[in-house]
Amino acid sequence: MRDARLDLTWADGDYSFRLGWGELAELQERCNAGPYVVLNRLQSGEWRIEDISNVIRLGLIGAGHDMTPTKALQLVRRYVEDRPPLENHYVAIVILTAGLLGAPEEPVGEREAANPTEVQSTTFPTEKSDLPPSTEPVPRSASRRRKSTK
């Protein structure tokens, strides 16, 4: 399962970050823009300082564990708002990208393919009929339209 959890060495230690649906919705509300717009702003250089702080704070909260909203806010004030914005700019991009696409170390697609011997047939009942397949040509006489003599 891709839950977008990301473990990073950040600030004064190792932290987990995760932007789930609820955190992305709150980010949207706080930044007055959709998550992809925020990511685009961060990548294009048109970001706002609250884009950085909100992504990091909500990422900390979304990771759960022992991270309370109060503790996350304290960390962001100390290591984001009291520091130059570009120190955390890239961290915000990484966290938001993982929230939207999944974390880089997560496998993409189905990890284990279905066992072909267990797969149900996908043949439709009409494929077992006595009618000719639709790829066979229709007799010429059946395909011609008769002209009206009116």
Secondary structure, 3 states (H helix, E strand, C coil): CCCCCEEEEECCEEEEECCCHHHHHHHHHHHCCCHHHHHHHHHHCCCCHHHHHHHHHHHHHHHCCCCCHHHHHHHHHHHHHCCCCHHHHHHHHHHHHHHHHCCCCCCCCCCCCCCCCCCCCCCCHHHHCCCCCCCCCCCHHHHCCCCCCC
